[in-house]
């Protein structure tokens, strides 16, 4: 697919999603109420992706608190609905509804995983947040979709954040070791576990205890904004002993962005590409958030989610990055070296991520 074809695909998908969410027959009550206050019909005025600017920025607080039913599209009436929350590291957690998006997103992600590192039929272990987050169910579905069984270790980042805020670092370390001990029990008792999802800090702690390669692990995918190029170099060259390593960038609101292969000659730069057209990431000027920065320039991450279950245009993330050129496999903009947005650093506690 060419860059132009990808953009045309995105524009067509945008029209379809806008028609769905702003139609009285299929739309969510929130967006139908929103349209009634606009004084114009988005279905008639939004023709291409860039026209979404007309709707303004999606506000963080819209997703904090209920009733969550206002987000359920009428086209999905009667379907079983999940509610997933964000990490809650910046106050009251944001929540979103989901029906099948977490399955669809991770089935798409599955197509990007090499079978040599993530063999079909292998079992997985998920070492990360569960509870109200979608991650546990998503990883479990990914594993099942690839023919395996998923073992899970629970992790409560909100408790870790409380410990960090009150300076109880010894308790943080004890909790981390509690998680690692459970992980080792699973890995040693279940030799068919070949693949892991794990957060960076936990991966480092796990590798201090054991060689994952000797335990039979062949593939790891890892998520979190704590993954710097320096950390990725350390993971690949010192921690993993040849185990395949796939960084990802994702959250409850977007789904999953996949990374371009890490290369030593690029100093292990981490470049992510969003799952167009279902979600798009742009890098915008923090002081003029309708303006996308030039390639190679730094800006704030702006997220747009476009699925029939969930429509979230122009949401400003708490991250910053550089804008990256399209890639042969993903012919749309990427984002490079995602990290916490500097203007918000004091309010963000990453905890065990």
C-alpha positions in Angstrom: 0.0 0.0 0.0 1.3 3.5 -0.9 1.1 6.5 1.5 -1.6 8.0 -0.7 -3.7 4.8 -0.6 -3.3 4.6 3.1 -4.6 8.1 3.5 -7.5 7.4 1.2 -8.3 4.4 3.2 -8.2 6.5 6.4 -10.5 9.1 4.9 -13.0 6.5 3.8 -12.9 4.9 7.3 -13.4 8.3 8.9 -16.6 8.9 6.9 -17.9 5.5 7.9 -17.2 6.0 11.6 -18.6 9.5 11.7 -21.8 8.2 9.9 -22.1 5.4 12.5 -21.6 7.5 15.6 -23.7 10.4 14.6 -26.6 8.5 13.2 -29.7 8.3 15.5 -30.0 4.6 14.7 -26.5 3.5 15.5 -24.7 6.3 17.4 -23.8 6.6 21.0 -25.9 8.9 23.2 -22.9 11.1 24.0 -22.1 11.8 20.4 -25.8 12.3 19.5 -26.1 14.9 22.3 -22.8 16.5 21.2 -24.0 16.9 17.6 -27.3 18.4 18.8 -25.2 21.3 20.4 -23.0 21.8 17.4 -25.6 23.4 15.1 -24.2 21.4 12.1 -24.3 17.7 11.1 -20.9 16.0 11.2 -22.1 13.5 8.7 -22.4 16.2 6.1 -19.4 18.3 7.1 -16.7 15.7 7.8 -15.4 14.2 4.6 -11.8 13.4 5.3 -9.7 12.6 8.4 -8.4 16.2 8.7 -12.0 17.5 9.0 -12.1 15.9 12.5 -10.5 19.1 13.7 -13.9 20.7 13.4 -15.1 18.7 16.4 -12.5 20.2 18.7 -10.3 18.3 21.2 -11.7 15.3 23.1 -11.6 16.2 26.8 -10.0 14.0 29.3 -12.7 14.5 31.9 -15.4 13.1 29.6 -14.2 9.6 30.4 -13.9 10.1 34.1 -17.1 8.9 35.8 -20.5 7.7 34.6 -22.9 6.9 33.4 -20.8 4.8 31.1 -23.9 3.8 29.1 -23.8 7.1 27.3 -20.8 5.7 25.3 -22.6 2.5 24.1 -23.6 2.9 20.4 -27.3 2.2 19.8 -26.1 -0.1 17.0 -24.7 -2.4 19.7 -27.8 -2.5 21.9 -28.2 -5.7 23.8 -24.5 -6.8 23.3 -22.5 -7.7 26.4 -20.3 -4.7 27.2 -17.0 -4.5 29.0 -15.7 -1.4 30.8 -12.0 -0.9 30.9 -10.1 1.7 32.9 -6.8 3.5 32.3 -4.0 3.1 34.8 -5.2 5.7 37.2 -1.8 7.2 37.7 -3.1 10.7 37.1 -6.2 10.8 39.4 -9.6 9.4 38.7 -9.2 6.7 36.0 -10.6 7.2 32.6 -13.0 4.4 31.4 -14.2 3.2 28.0 -16.6 0.6 26.9 -15.6 -2.3 24.7 -17.4 -5.2 23.1 -14.9 -6.8 20.6 -12.3 -4.1 20.0 -9.8 -5.7 22.3 -10.0 -8.9 20.4 -9.9 -7.2 17.0 -6.9 -5.0 18.0 -4.9 -8.0 19.2 -5.8 -10.2 16.3 -4.4 -7.4 14.0 -1.3 -7.3 16.2 -0.9 -11.0 15.9 -0.3 -10.7 12.2 2.9 -8.6 13.0 4.4 -11.3 15.2 7.0 -13.7 13.7 6.1 -17.4 14.3 9.7 -18.1 14.8 9.7 -16.1 18.0 6.0 -16.4 19.0 5.2 -20.0 17.8 1.6 -20.9 17.1 0.4 -23.3 19.8 2.8 -22.1 22.4 1.6 -21.0 25.8 2.0 -17.4 27.1 2.5 -15.7 30.4 1.1 -12.2 31.1 3.1 -10.4 33.7 1.3 -7.1 34.0 -1.8 -5.2 35.1 -5.1 -7.0 35.2 -8.1 -5.9 37.2 -10.1 -3.2 35.5 -7.6 -2.9 32.6 -8.1 -4.5 29.2 -4.5 -5.7 29.0 -5.0 -9.0 30.7 -8.1 -10.0 28.5 -6.3 -8.7 25.4 -3.1 -10.7 26.0 -5.2 -13.8 26.9 -7.1 -13.5 23.7 -3.9 -13.0 21.7 -2.5 -16.2 23.1 -5.8 -18.1 22.5 -6.0 -16.7 18.9 -2.5 -18.1 18.3 -3.5 -21.5 19.7 -2.1 -21.3 23.3 -3.1 -21.0 26.9 -2.3 -17.9 28.9 -1.0 -17.9 32.4 -1.4 -14.6 34.3 0.3 -12.9 37.3 -1.7 -10.2 38.9 -0.2 -6.7 39.2 -1.8 -3.7 40.9 0.1 -0.6 39.7 -2.2 1.7 41.7 -0.9 0.2 44.9 2.7 0.6 43.7 1.9 4.3 42.9 0.7 4.8 46.5 3.8 3.2 47.9 6.0 5.4 45.7 4.2 8.6 46.7 4.7 7.9 50.4 8.4 6.9 49.8 7.9 3.3 50.8 10.6 2.0 48.4 11.4 -1.1 50.4 7.7 -2.1 50.1 7.9 -1.4 46.4 10.8 -3.8 46.1 9.0 -6.4 48.2 6.0 -6.2 46.0 8.1 -6.5 42.8 9.8 -9.6 44.2 6.4 -11.0 45.0 5.4 -10.6 41.4 8.7 -12.1 40.1 8.4 -15.1 42.5 5.0 -15.9 41.0 6.3 -15.6 37.5 9.2 -17.9 38.2 6.8 -20.5 39.6 4.8 -20.4 36.4 7.7 -20.5 34.1 9.5 -23.4 35.8 6.3 -25.5 36.1 5.0 -25.0 32.6 7.7 -25.6 29.9 5.2 -24.9 27.1 5.3 -21.2 28.0 7.4 -19.7 25.2 6.1 -16.1 25.0 5.8 -13.3 27.5 4.1 -10.0 27.9 5.9 -8.1 30.6 6.7 -4.5 31.6 10.3 -3.2 31.4 11.1 -3.0 35.1 9.7 -6.4 35.7 11.6 -7.9 32.8 14.8 -6.5 34.2 14.0 -7.9 37.6 13.1 -11.3 36.1 16.3 -11.5 34.1 18.3 -10.9 37.3 17.0 -14.2 38.6 17.1 -16.5 35.6 18.1 -16.9 31.9 14.8 -16.7 30.0 16.5 -18.4 27.0 17.4 -21.4 29.2 13.8 -21.5 30.4 12.7 -21.9 26.8 11.3 -18.4 26.2 11.6 -17.4 22.6 9.6 -14.1 22.3 8.9 -11.2 24.5 6.7 -8.2 23.9 7.0 -5.3 26.3 5.1 -2.1 26.8 5.6 1.1 28.7 6.9 4.6 28.2 10.0 3.7 30.4 11.5 2.0 27.3 14.2 4.4 26.2 16.7 3.6 23.4 19.3 3.1 26.1 17.1 0.6 27.9 16.3 -1.3 24.7 20.0 -1.6 23.9 20.6 -2.9 27.5 17.7 -5.4 27.1 18.8 -6.7 23.7 22.6 -6.8 24.3 22.7 -7.8 28.0 19.4 -9.1 29.4 17.8 -11.4 26.8 20.6 -13.5 25.3 19.0 -13.8 21.9 15.4 -13.9 22.9 13.3 -11.9 20.4 12.2 -8.6 21.8 9.2 -6.5 20.5 8.5 -3.1 22.1 4.9 -1.9 21.8 3.1 1.3 22.7 -0.5 1.1 23.6 -3.2 1.9 26.0 -6.9 1.3 26.8 -8.0 4.1 24.6 -6.1 3.3 21.5 -5.1 -0.3 21.2 -1.6 -1.2 20.1 1.1 0.5 18.1 3.8 -1.8 16.7 7.5 -1.0 16.5 9.8 -1.0 13.6 12.6 -3.5 14.1 15.2 -2.3 16.6 18.6 -1.7 14.9 21.9 -1.1 16.6 22.9 1.1 13.7 20.0 3.4 14.6 21.1 3.5 18.2 18.0 1.4 19.1 15.6 4.2 18.3 12.1 3.0 19.1 9.7 3.9 16.3 6.0 3.0 16.7 3.3 2.9 14.0 -0.4 3.1 15.0 -3.0 0.6 13.7 -4.4 2.8 10.9 -7.2 3.4 10.2 -8.6 2.2 13.6 -6.3 4.6 15.5 -4.0 7.4 14.5 -1.2 9.1 16.4 0.1 12.5 15.4 2.7 14.7 16.9 1.5 18.2 17.5 2.8 21.6 18.7 2.0 21.7 22.5 1.2 25.4 22.2 -0.9 25.0 19.0 -2.4 21.5 19.1 -4.1 21.7 15.7 -0.7 22.0 14.1 1.2 18.8 13.3 5.0 19.3 13.7 7.5 18.7 10.9 9.2 15.3 10.6 12.0 14.9 13.1 10.5 17.5 15.4 9.3 17.0 19.0 5.8 17.5 20.1 2.9 16.2 22.1 1.2 12.9 21.2 -2.3 13.4 19.9 -4.5 10.3 19.6 -7.6 9.7 17.5 -9.5 6.4 17.9 -11.9 5.4 15.1 -13.8 2.2 15.8 -17.6 1.5 15.8 -17.4 0.8 19.5 -15.4 3.9 20.5 -14.9 7.2 18.8 -12.3 9.6 20.3 -11.1 12.4 18.1 -8.1 14.6 18.9 -7.2 13.4 22.4 -4.0 14.9 23.8 -2.0 12.1 25.5 0.4 12.6 28.4 3.3 11.7 26.2 5.7 13.4 23.8 7.7 12.0 20.9 9.3 12.9 17.6 7.3 12.7 14.3 8.7 9.9 12.1 8.4 9.3 8.4 6.2 6.5 7.0 7.7 3.0 6.8 7.4 0.5 4.0 5.3 -1.9 6.0 3.3 0.9 7.6 2.9 3.8 5.1 1.7 6.4 7.5 3.4 8.6 10.1 5.2 7.0 13.1 6.3 8.3 16.5 9.8 8.0 17.8 11.1 7.6 21.3 7.8 8.1 23.2 8.3 9.4 26.7 6.3 11.2 29.4 5.3 14.8 28.3 7.7 17.1 30.1 5.1 19.6 31.1 3.2 16.9 33.0 6.2 14.9 34.5 5.6 16.0 38.0 2.0 14.7 38.0 2.7 11.3 36.4 3.9 8.3 38.4 4.9 5.4 36.2 5.3 2.9 39.0 6.4 -0.5 37.9 6.1 0.3 34.2 
